[in-house]
Every structure is written in structure tokens, then in C-alpha cells.
Amino acid sequence: MAATPISVTIDQIFILFRDWLDHFLPVAVRPFAAVVLGVIAIACVFPGLFALTTVFERKGLGRMQNRLGPNRVGPFGFFQPIADGIKALTKEDVIPFRADAVVHFIAPLVLVVAVFMGFAVLPMGRNMVLVDMDSGLLFFFAMGASTELSVFMAGWSSRNKYSILGAMRAVGQMISYEVPLLLSSVSVVMIAGSLSLTKIVEAQNHYTGIFPHWYVFTPWGFAAFLMFSIAATAETNRSPFDLPEGESELVAGYFTEYSGFKFALFFLGEYLGMFSISGLGATLFLGGWSAPLSFLNVIPSWIWFFSKVMAAIFIFIWMRGTLPRLRQDQLMNFAWKFVLPFTLLNLVVTALWRFMGEGWARWVVCTAILALAYVLMGRTGMHRKKFGPRSYRYAE
Amino acid sequence: MLGEGIIKGMLETAKNFAGSFVSEERLTTVEYPEQRIPTAENARVFPFLVYDGPDWQAGLRCVACQICEKECPPKCIYIEKSKDKKPDFVGKPQIYPAKFDIDISVCMSCQICVEVCPFEAIKMDTQFELATDDRFGGLLMDRQQLAKSNEYYHSIHPTEATEVDARLAQEKVAAEAKAKAAAQAAAAKAAAAKAETPATGGH
């Protein structure tokens, strides 16, 4: 213990703390207790982060619109989430008279549980992974896909036309974007040769000089990261893909009929989904918990992981403050006519990268193919339809 | 190229985000309870009763003529006349409102009462923070709550109040002149009668 430098101790502080707590228990229950402690940590950290994010989001969005944002509760409004939480807890829990009460009750729980499961396989720091699964990526996507179930449960059981519309939109959108999400991660699996998220991080944790070998710094990795980000935004129903919620036309979409704490659970589920998908994106493309420059490795690995996640969250908020909502047909066109073909092409490019071997040639070839495809597909597939000036038959 | 517009838009919001920390004039929000925008001179909320002088009961201009009560479209005014009389601003004895209630939960701020009042006694207030937890009693304003001084009227609607004062002064002068003329006439009549009396007495 005396030999380990202080930076390593801080890096492993949570693991050491867990083991220290664990050694009070009888040997038989230790492995089980270690897992429980990990679960407790995840169940505390991410909702805490959610509370922080809501206030930062509201303040950041306010600033983007030249407003102040919430600033009344506590210093600079930072206790706003507490006030919101108390409000959500004390509100009446309304269940519509004709609703399917059981499904209506279970839906938010299913969402939150499914989203929490995703965190189990995310490596949040060196040795900091709850379950080091060999097929972690697969598990993550399986859990991510089951959130669609809860969304549809919520929309269907509410017996409300807006809810069902929102749920239909949500399921259509999530399934459409699930495909490019998966395919863009497949290129990472092709290079790393493993579905284990810890192995994927290890594969990126090398440095040339001071620069890291993150997959985002390769042509195929950059393209995959871009497509992954687009698909992830759509998966988490965030603006500009927030059609399922569509505050202005569907009054919160599939959770229209939810109030009080169940509404808060949906909200929590949405943000936890953002965290987990950002964590996955960071793991796959941004080197997970590894530092961006080799000499920065003295800073604990979990700080890097969480700062990458928060940076992604900031981009989410920034996009929400900028972009208007898409139309349903634009959303589907974009998914099937641009994102999906591009990720398929990227798989081919990744294979090319893999088999061209070391050297500058693969950089040139892969970049050229991807850039050309991007420009061409953008030109042909995504050009704006030209509509003439609108004419009105009756109103003038 | 695809995505150009998104980058342009993102830069715009970034500019706003950063700018809002730097330049004060970007943030147009007025933090209401602490900061306020002064109300416009023509602002109007609910009516109040004007009184002259220091004592609200003595100086109330209202003479309980009940025109406003009858004209009020939503019928939110309730007046009870007094049995006795008190002198008004010219000194003429007038009855006064023994009870004058306005239900501001009913009032629609139309200002018709102000327009019909021949005595410049009822005017529009600019006080809007009238929230209360008692929706019946708390929103029923009685005579004392409604009475506000002429100085207050000057402070909220200076132009209008000056005009009103000028008009009242004119009326007062006219009334005094009339009274003087009447007094003179009476005196002349009395003098004439006096002058005539000996003559008649002479007969």
C-alpha cells in the first residue's frame, strides 16, 4: 500500500472504499455485498447528476435565449431540483378513469429499471465497472431497446389520443434509429475485436507521443461517432428529434396522462438515458475513462469519464437550444435515406481500414471515400424540396 | 453541404450564451419583486375614491349620487347614502356615502364610473398587487380602503390630476362668484326692501 503513488490511490478511491466496507462482512457475502454497494453508488450518482443537469439545462437554455433561467431557490437557483422534487412528490397522482391502471402504473418503473440496467456494463473508471460482461455492448443495446416497451406501455395504457400518437411516434423513431446506432457501434467492434466495453476502452488507451488512440480520431471512427451521436439523440428523444414529446402539439406525448412522481420518473428515465448513451458514446469513441493527453493520466480516470459524459450532455443542451423540431417524414427520411446508408458504407470503410494495414494510404483512402459519400448523399438525398409560394384558395 | 446550417445555428446560440454573461443589455428580464418598471401614466387597474385635505372622511369628494353604481356594467359598486350632510369642497352641504364598496373580483376596469362621475370623485388606481388568500372579503374594498388622497392621485396620474384640479378650481371660482352675486343680489334686494319699507311705512 505504501508503494502506490497517491494518484493511483485517488484513481481507485471508490474501489478501495468499497473493499474497505466489504471487509467488515463475512467472506461468504462479500462478492454479493460488493455488487450491492456498486448498485447503490450508481443509483445515487446518476439521479444526483440528473438533478444537477436539470438546473444547468434550464439555466443554459435561458442564457441561449438571453434569459436568466431559474435563480430563486437557493444560491443561483441551484436548489431548484429540490423544490421540483418536493413538488413532484406532493402532487396528486391522477390515473385516468378509463386507463389500464396496472400497465399505467408499471410503465415508468419499467423505463427507469431498463435505463439503470445499462449502467451496469459501463466502465466508469479504471476497474470501475459493475459487471464486466464479455458481451457488454450487446447487453447495453438490449436494455436500451426495452425502453421502447415502456414508452408504448405508457402511451397505450393512458387511453388518450395524444399519448398513443406520442407513443407511436416514439416507437417508430426509436426503432428507426436503433439500427444506425447499432451499426455505427459495430465498426468499433470490428476494430477492437470485442464486445466487452472494458476491452474496447483498453484498446483505445494507448498514446502516440502524447496523443491518444481514440477511435474518434480515425476517419471511420469520426464518421461512426457522428452517426452514433445523431442516432443517440434520436434514441433519447432529445431535440431536434423530440417528436414523441412534442410539447407544442402533443402536450408531452406518451406521458401526457402522468402526473406527480410518475411524471418525474419519466423525466428521470429520459435523462438517465442521456447519461447512459453519452457514457456509451464516450466509451466507444472517446476512449472511455482514458485521459485525452498522456500526461493527464495523473488525474483520476473517473473524472475523465464523467467530464466526457457532461460534455456530451452540454452538446445535447446546446442542440436543444438551437434546433427546431423535425417533421415526422423528415425524421424518417433522415434515418433511412442518410444515416443508415452512411453507417453501412462506414462498415465497409472500417473493413478497408482494418485490412489495408498500417501506413498513410488507409488514412487518405478512407477519408476520401467518407467525405465524398457525405457530400454526395447530402446533395442528392437530403436536398430541400422546392415549394413555390403558397397559394390560398379561400383565405386571402 | 449538409449540416452547415446546424453549425451556423449552433454558433448563433453560443454567441448568445456567451454574450449574456458579458453584456447587460442582452438580458431584458426584469426581476420583478426587487426590480420594477414604473407603470405608464395611463395605466389603470381598479377605481379609488379621491379625498382632499388630511382627513379622508371629511375630504371625500363623493356625494353618493349613485350615478356610478347605476352605470357600472358588471354592477360591482354598492353605495349607501348618509342621513346627514357635510360640506363639500365649495362649502355646500352634501350627503356623503355612508357605505361605498367595490368588489374588485367583479370590476372589469372599464373606467365608466370615472367618466360618468360629475364630482371628479372616483379615479383609476395603478395598484395591481392585490392578491389575497381571502377571495370574498379580501377582494371587497370598503370606503376606507378605497379612499386615497389627491396627492396620491397626482403622483400616479400627474397630467390628469392637474387638469382635474384646474377644473375644480374653476368650478369653485364660479360657485364663489355665483354665491357672491347671489349674496350681492340678496343684499341689494334687502337694501331695496329696506329703502322701500319706510316708503311703504309712509303710506
Interface residues (C-beta under 8 A of the other chain):
Chain A: G60 R63 M64 Q65 N66 R67 L68 W318 M319 G321 T322 L323 F338 Y374 V375 M377 G378 R379 M382
Chain B: M1 L2 G3 I6 G9 M10 E12 T13 A14 N16 F17 G19 S20 F21 R26 L27 T28 T29 E31
